[in-house]
């Protein structure tokens, strides 16, 4: 059933793409006289997916992609680097965009929406007709007393793929036998809902590989989480009683942080040898630097991903309020398809596509043990919110063969999408 639904959604997209390309072939000579410039900020999964789809239309648009790095280190599968299932080189890519796409490597300063201009830290600038922003996530400060994401003496959060994974692993490697690891999980919404629990699994896998005895305490700002029962079964099966989850109502909300101790909402002091804070999140920094958003997340038209109040600016991926749709690489890629097609529809003055979205999220508990949840989404009747059509997930107590099969599927998805986006 899951594969049939995926096939249907992908078929709808491919047919829509085919129709658009034929419309463009018919009117190419007229369109080529004055091509609008489409600038994409950010070459992560959301931005690169937009580039991938819009590259089919470079006969009628000028396409520019901007990123601060010449390489991309992906957030998906970065947990597997922590668990020693992969090396950092396995999640690092140097994009190979088509020659008709301009790739600008520079760091953003702010966006002037009125002048339709992007400014960089070196005071250079770039004009646009249409702007697509895929800025990832930003982090909230002062949510936990005593903790700052800018304090380099703290264990890094490693929630954006590129952030100090090697230092994180070095700190793990320095832990002695009978160590205690404390993880603080954020409240919704945040990037990749099951990722904190996969992170705990990969830390356990790392320490088990050292033949260490350990205890991992997961303090959660929530009272439940996605795939909870599967994670519980996997932890028990693979790591015994080494991982313990504490819900918000049982004292899981951390109020204060010190280097080797946290204090929860009940006033209890808990000591730890390795304290890992996953911070509360919000839209990417450039959104707030450019005064494009008054809330934590960008409000968009979910049919087009146009930023409300800014008619020629679009936002995709983790920075948006996507209704029922979670923040994930798979979601960003699904959103990018619709954004790209409907932007071209706007340029060609065609009717907008009524979208259907897909998200699949794989999680690993150990080497060769993965499980997933797949969900489908559409617009509500008013077309102002993305709503769930339902979901399906792996069996809670999956056999070895099932977990191994999903592990292979997860690697297959990752290899396919990174090759497709980055060459």
N, C-alpha and C positions, 0 to 999 in steps of 0.2 A: 504493500500500500504506500509506504514512504517513497519508494523509488518511482512508483507510478505518478505520485503527486509532483515529485521533483521533475520528472520527465515532462509532465504537462506544463508546469510553469516555465521551464526552459524552452519548450516548444513555442509557447505563446510569445516569449521574448524574441526568439529567432525569427518567427514569422513577422512580427512587427518591424524588426530590423530589416528584413528582406523588403518589405513594402516601402519603408522609408528610403532605402538605397535606390530602389527603382524610381521613386518620385524624384530623387536627386539627379539620377542619370537623365531623366526627362528634361529637367530645368537647369542643368549644370551651367550652360553658357551664360544664362541670365544671372545666376547666383554668384558666379566667380568674379563679376565686375566689382563688387564691394563686399568683401568677406568680413564678417564680424570677428573680433579677436576674443577668444575664450581663454581665460587664464585660470589655471588650476593651482591652488596653493596647498601643497602637501602631497608627497608621493607615497604615503602609506597605502593601506588596502583600499580605502575609500577614494582617495585622489587618483591612485594608479588605475583603479577600475574605471573611473570616469575617462581617463586618458585612453584606456584600452578600447572603450566603446566609441568615444568621440573620434578616435583615429580613423574610423570608417568614413568620416565626413569631412576630411581635410580639403576636399575640393570646394567646400562652401564656407569653411571657417579657418581662421588662423589659430593654431593651438599652441599654448605655452604652458609648461609645467614648472613650478618653483618649489624647491626644497633647500633647506640649509645644508644638507649633506649630499655628497655624490654617491653615497651608499645608503641602503635601507636595512635596518635590523628590525625584524618583525617581532611584534608582541606575541602573536600566536606562536606556540611551540617554545617560547622562551623559558617556560617552566620546565620543559624537558632538558634544557641546558643545565638548569639548577640541579635536576635529578641525575645528571650524568648519562642521560639517554642520548643526548646530542652534544656537539661542540658549538661554540658561538659562530664558527664559520658556516655551520649548517643553516643558520637563520639570518645570514648576512648576504645581501645582494647588491650588485651594482646595476642599476636600471639600464636597459638597452632599448630606449625609445626609438621609434621610427625617425628617419632623417628629416621628415617633414614636420616633426614636432620639436619645438625649441625647448631645451632644458636649461633653466637658469638656476645656478647654485648660489644662493644668497640667503641671509637671515632677515626675516620680516621685522619691521618696526611698527607700522600701523597701516590701516586702510582708510583712505578718504573716500567715503561712499558718494559724497556730493560731486567731487571732481572725477570720480571713477578712476582712481589712481592708487597703486600699491607703493608704499615707501619701504626702503630697506635700511638697515642699521648703518650702512656706508653712505647714506643720503642719496643713493640712486633711486630711481622710481620706474614704474611700469604702468602704462595705461591699459585699460580693458574696456570691452563692451559688455561682456558677461563674465562674472567672477564666480568660481566654484571654490569653496573653502572646505578643506578636510583637515582640521587642526588637531585631531585627536582629543586628548583630555587635559585639563588643568587640575590643580589640587587646592583644596581648602586648607588654610592655615588656622591655627589656634582652635582646632576642634578637640584636641587632647592637651591639657595643661602640661607644659614642660617639653612638648615634642615639636620639632620644626623639621620640615623636609629639607631645609637648606643647611642643616647642621651636618657636616660631613663626617662627624664622629659617630653618628647614628647608623644603624644597619639601613642600607638604601632600600627603598620600596620596590624597585625593579618592576614597575607597572607600565613602562612604556617601551619595553624591549631593549632599548639602548643604554639604560641607566645602570651602570656599575655591576653587571652580573658577576664579573670576575672577582670583585671585592666581596660581594655577597657570598660566593662560594668559598673564598679564602677564609672568611669569618666562620662559616660552617665547618670547614676543615680543621679549624683550630680548637673546636670543642672537644672536651675530654669525655671519657666514659661516664655514664649516668648523668648526662647533661639534660637540662630542661629548656625547651624552646617555647616561647610565647608568641602567638600570632594574634593581632587585633584586626578584625574584619570590619569594613565600612558598612554603613546602611545603604539601601538602594536609593537612587540608581548609581551604578558604577560600571566600569568597563569589565565585561565578561563575568556574568554572575557566578558561574561555578569555579572561576579561577583561583580564589583564595583556598579552596578545599583541594584542588589539584596541586596548588603550591605546597600545602601541608603534606600531601602524599609524596611529592618529589623531594621535599626536605627529609621525610622519613626514609625514602629510597636511598638518598645520599648517605645518611647516617647508618642505615642498615648495611650498606656496602662497606663501610669502615668497620663493621662488626661492633659498633657502639651500642650500648644500652642507652635509651633516651626516652623522654616523655615530651610530647607536643600537646600544648594546651591552646585550643582555638577559642579565643574570647570574641563573641559575635555581637554586633549591634542589632542583630535581627533575631527573631524567634524561630525562623525556619530558613531554608535555602534550597535552591534547585538541585534535584538529584540527591537529596539528603539520604534517603534510605539506601540508595546504591552505594554512596560513599561509605556509609556506616558498615555495610556488608563487606565492602572491599577492604576497609581499614582493619576490620576484625580478622578477615581471612589472611591478609598479607602481613599485617603488623601487630596482630594480637591486641593488647590493651595499651599500645604505645601512643595512640592519638585519642584525645578527649575533646569533645565540643561542648562549650558552655553557652547557652542561649542568653539573650538579653534579659529575660525574666528571671534567670538563675544567676545573674551577676556578670553577664558577658560584656556589658558596656564599660569600656575603659575610660576613666576620667582623667588620670594623671600618669605621666610617664617619667621614669628616671632611668639611668643607664642600665641598671640591673634589676629594676623593679617597676611594677605597674600597680595602680590602685583602681579598683573597679567602682561601679556605682553604689555598691554596698559598703564601701570604705575598706574593703579587704585588701591587704597588701600581698602581692604575689611576686616572689623572686624568680628570676630567670637568667640563664647564661647567654641567651640569644633572644633579643626582643625585636620582633618584626612588626612594624606598624604599616598597615596598608591604608593610606589616607583617604578621607572623604574626597569626592571628586566633583568637578564642574566642567564647563566647556573650556576649550583650549585658550591659552593666554591671549592670542592675537584677537580673539572675539571681544574681550574686555578692554584691551589696549585701544581698540578701534571704536569702542562704545556702540557695538552692534547688538548688545544683549543686556537687559536689565535684570534677568533672572539667572539661575545657575545654568540653565540649558537654553539653547536657541529655539525660538518658536518659528516653525516653518509651515508652509503649505505642503501637506504630505503627498499631494498628487504630483507636485513639481519640485519640491524641496527648496523653493524660493523662500528666502528669509523674509518674514513678515516685516513690513514697513520699508523694505529695501528691494525694489522691483527687479534689479539686475544682479543681485547677489544670491547665491545658492549655497547651502551648507549640507554636508553629507557625513554620515558616520557617527562617532561617539559623542560629538558635541551637541547633537540635536535632541529635542524632546520628541521621541518617535512613538509616543503612545504606549501600546502594549509590547512593542518590539524591543528586544534587549540590545544592549550595546555590545557588538561583536564584529569581528572581521567579516564573517559570513553575512551578517546583516548589512554592513557597509557596502559590500559588493552587490548585494541584492538591491539596495537603495540606489546605488550608482547606475545600475542599468536603467531604472525608471527616470532618474534625473536626466541622464544623457539623452534618452529617447525623447522625453518631453521638452527638453531644451531645443533639440533639433525641430521638433514639432512647432515650437514657438517661432523659431527662426523662419520656418517654411510656412507659417500661418496655417498649420493644420490642427485638427482636434487633438486634445490631450488623450493619451492612453490612460485607461482606468486600471491602476496597478494591482497586482497580487505579489506578495513578498514571501520569501522563504528564509528561514534561519536553521542551521544545524550547528550544534555545539558539541564537540568531542572533548572528553576529559580522560586523563590517564591516572591510574592509581599506582602503577608499577610498570616495569618493562613487559610489553606484550599484553597489557591489560587496559583496555579502553572501553568507554561506553558513551552513549550520546543521547541527545534530545533534539527532535526536529519539530519545528512549529511553522504554521502558515498564517498569513495575515492579509487583510484587505482594508480598504477604507470604509468608514461608517457611512450611513445614509447621507449625512451632511458633507461628506468628503473633507472633514476637518480633523480627523483622528485615525490613526492606524489601530485596528482592533484584531484580536486573535481569532483565528478560525479553528483552533485546536492544536494539539501536539501529540507526539508519540515518543516514547523513550525506551531505552534498553530494559531488559528484564532485570529485576532487582538483585537476583542471585544467579547471575549469568555463569554458565560453564566456561571452562578454560578456552574451548574452541570459539565460543561466541565473543569473549573478550579479545582473543587474538585476531579474529576476523575484523572487529571494529578498530583495533589498533592499525591493521593494514589499511582499512578504509580511511582512517584519519591521516596517515602518512600519504596515502594516494591523493586525498583532497589537497593537502598542503603542497605537495610537489607539483600538482597540476596548476593550482592557482598562482604560485610564485613563478613558475615557468611562464604562465600566460601573461602575468603582469610585468615581470622584470626581465624576461628573456633567458 
